[in-house]
Amino acid sequence: MLKLTSNQNCCGCTACASICPKGCIAVTPDSEGFCYPQIDEANCINCGLCEKVCPLLRKPAQHDVLNVYGAKNSDDSVRFTSSSGGMFTLFAEWVLNSGGTIFGAELDENLQVRHTAIESTDALPKLRGSKYVQSNMTGVFKQVRTLLNSDKPVLFSGTPCQIAGLKGFLMKDYANLFTVDVVCHGVPSAKVYNKHLQEIAAAAGEAVQQVKFRDKANGWKQGETLFLTEHQRFGAPKRQETYMRLFLNNVSIRPSCADCAFNNKRSLADITIADYWGVDKQFPEFDDDKGVTLVLINTAKGQQLFDDVKSAASLISTDFAKGAQYNVAVSKSLGLHPKRQYFFDNLDRKTLKELEQEILPQ
Ligand SMILES: Cc1cc2nc3c(=O)[nH]c(=O)nc-3n(C[C@H](O)[C@H](O)[C@H](O)COP(=O)(O)OP(=O)(O)OC[C@H]3O[C@@H](n4cnc5c(N)ncnc54)[C@H](O)[C@@H]3O)c2cc1C
């Protein structure tokens, strides 16, 4: 039976709950809003499957990265609504055009972040763009397995720990599975995000209707985080906006993100995508401030997928060291902010703005 000795040992991927043959593992949020398994010990048969599939009990070794590119989707309208260079959309379109299904994170009708499946390119806009909240994965791994067993191509996208959790859960390789992960320095909890939505709604006197984590109207590098109500617009460049400052400074992120097991050439995905920060310094002629995706090819299958879509993109060839030079999360975890515990201890007592001002004074 899975025994959690520290919250740092669980990434909340849901593999354990999904594999349990007795359905006796529930994944529920703790006081910080991060989900952890709760085992109904009375019904547990000690089969050991939950331990077998846990990605943090079997951390991967480093592997070679086959190729690294800076890439821009040739369709500027797609790039505008993507967080970086819009390469995720090209991979997804290829799989959809082959009759497949895409899994990724969407903002649902209540602005909650959850993993969902789509089967048509019309639905792709909802998966496009980063949502900086840990996504709800309830029931998703089993849905992926059912589709894989029907021999349909499936592209699963998510954070590196979600990919690792899926691979653990599946327990075997599938030729029809393609995986794409995002470089990720950490995920905030849905509780912190919902508190922000509520505080904005209280200030506006009306509910938030739309969230744009990385709006590019003023350029990719500036990237604004926007919360729109019916009549008002709240937001700021991402490095000045309260929610994003708490996220980017590792205050509001999950404990297991302090020391990610899947960065620095340890991703289990076929392809890893990230922002190509620093491309303006290394390849100034390639940067138009509309977004460049850093694409790391981890497997031969990933290379094949990339080669199949690359005619719809502009590319430069680069390398791992260059890609990581201005993007720490590619190769390192930076731990948690020293006042993270204070932040979560006071989350129910103070506003996010108050906590931001105390913890991250400008
Ligand atoms: C929580 C998080 C942290 C990140 N941290 C970094 C970082 O530190 N450095 C960096 O370079 N890049 C980071 N990224 C990745 C970056 O923001 C872009 O998503 C990436 O560069 C791909 O951009 P794109 O334009 O090619 O595609 P986009 O269309 O922007 O990519 C969308 C993809 O992101 C996935 N996605 C969106 N939100 C989530 C979510 N909440 N959980 C799981 N998957 C999600 C979708 O399923 C889809 O596959 C992070 C992304 C997330 C979600």
The ligand as a MOL file (V3000), in Angstrom:
LIG
                    3D

  0  0  0     0  0            999 V3000
M  V30 BEGIN CTAB
M  V30 COUNTS 53 58 0 0 0
M  V30 BEGIN ATOM
M  V30 1 C 1.9220 24.8700 -15.2930 0
M  V30 2 C 2.8540 25.2250 -16.4390 0
M  V30 3 C 4.1230 25.7130 -16.1460 0
M  V30 4 C 4.9930 26.0490 -17.1940 0
M  V30 5 N 6.2500 26.5100 -16.8920 0
M  V30 6 C 7.0950 26.8090 -17.9010 0
M  V30 7 C 8.4350 27.2630 -17.6240 0
M  V30 8 O 8.8210 27.4360 -16.4560 0
M  V30 9 N 9.2640 27.5420 -18.6920 0
M  V30 10 C 8.8280 27.3610 -19.9740 0
M  V30 11 O 9.6110 27.6040 -20.8950 0
M  V30 12 N 7.5840 26.9210 -20.2620 0
M  V30 13 C 6.7210 26.6480 -19.2640 0
M  V30 14 N 5.4710 26.1880 -19.5670 0
M  V30 15 C 5.1380 25.9020 -20.9940 0
M  V30 16 C 4.7860 27.1290 -21.8140 0
M  V30 17 O 3.9330 27.9910 -21.0560 0
M  V30 18 C 4.0720 26.7580 -23.1300 0
M  V30 19 O 2.9520 25.9430 -22.8570 0
M  V30 20 C 4.9210 25.9760 -24.0720 0
M  V30 21 O 6.0050 26.8110 -24.3890 0
M  V30 22 C 4.1940 25.5100 -25.3260 0
M  V30 23 O 3.7460 26.5440 -26.0720 0
M  V30 24 P 3.0950 26.3950 -27.5400 0
M  V30 25 O 2.8830 27.8010 -28.0020 0
M  V30 26 O 3.8970 25.4940 -28.4040 0
M  V30 27 O 1.7310 25.6610 -27.2980 0
M  V30 28 P 0.4850 26.0450 -26.4270 0
M  V30 29 O -0.7210 25.9820 -27.2620 0
M  V30 30 O 0.7030 27.2650 -25.6460 0
M  V30 31 O 0.4930 24.7640 -25.4510 0
M  V30 32 C -0.5880 24.2910 -24.8320 0
M  V30 33 C -0.2060 22.9860 -24.1820 0
M  V30 34 O -0.0770 23.1710 -22.7980 0
M  V30 35 C -0.8470 22.1900 -22.1290 0
M  V30 36 N -1.2950 22.7770 -20.8900 0
M  V30 37 C -1.8420 23.9910 -20.7230 0
M  V30 38 N -2.1370 24.1860 -19.4300 0
M  V30 39 C -1.7990 23.0560 -18.7750 0
M  V30 40 C -1.9100 22.6240 -17.4410 0
M  V30 41 N -2.4140 23.3780 -16.4840 0
M  V30 42 N -1.4730 21.3850 -17.1340 0
M  V30 43 C -0.9770 20.5760 -18.0860 0
M  V30 44 N -0.8410 20.9350 -19.3680 0
M  V30 45 C -1.2440 22.1530 -19.7130 0
M  V30 46 C -1.9880 21.8870 -23.1010 0
M  V30 47 O -2.5320 20.6280 -22.8300 0
M  V30 48 C -1.2590 21.9460 -24.4180 0
M  V30 49 O -0.5770 20.7480 -24.6420 0
M  V30 50 C 4.5800 25.8830 -18.5430 0
M  V30 51 C 3.2850 25.4220 -18.8150 0
M  V30 52 C 2.4270 25.0870 -17.7880 0
M  V30 53 C 1.0470 24.5800 -18.1070 0
M  V30 END ATOM
M  V30 BEGIN BOND
M  V30 1 1 1 2
M  V30 2 1 2 3
M  V30 3 2 2 52
M  V30 4 2 3 4
M  V30 5 1 4 5
M  V30 6 1 4 50
M  V30 7 2 5 6
M  V30 8 1 6 7
M  V30 9 1 6 13
M  V30 10 2 7 8
M  V30 11 1 7 9
M  V30 12 1 9 10
M  V30 13 2 10 11
M  V30 14 1 10 12
M  V30 15 2 12 13
M  V30 16 1 13 14
M  V30 17 1 14 15
M  V30 18 1 14 50
M  V30 19 1 15 16
M  V30 20 1 16 17
M  V30 21 1 16 18
M  V30 22 1 18 19
M  V30 23 1 18 20
M  V30 24 1 20 21
M  V30 25 1 20 22
M  V30 26 1 22 23
M  V30 27 1 23 24
M  V30 28 2 24 25
M  V30 29 1 24 26
M  V30 30 1 24 27
M  V30 31 1 27 28
M  V30 32 2 28 29
M  V30 33 1 28 30
M  V30 34 1 28 31
M  V30 35 1 31 32
M  V30 36 1 32 33
M  V30 37 1 33 34
M  V30 38 1 33 48
M  V30 39 1 34 35
M  V30 40 1 35 36
M  V30 41 1 35 46
M  V30 42 1 36 37
M  V30 43 1 36 45
M  V30 44 2 37 38
M  V30 45 1 38 39
M  V30 46 1 39 40
M  V30 47 2 39 45
M  V30 48 1 40 41
M  V30 49 2 40 42
M  V30 50 1 42 43
M  V30 51 2 43 44
M  V30 52 1 44 45
M  V30 53 1 46 47
M  V30 54 1 46 48
M  V30 55 1 48 49
M  V30 56 2 50 51
M  V30 57 1 51 52
M  V30 58 1 52 53
M  V30 END BOND
M  V30 END CTAB
M  END
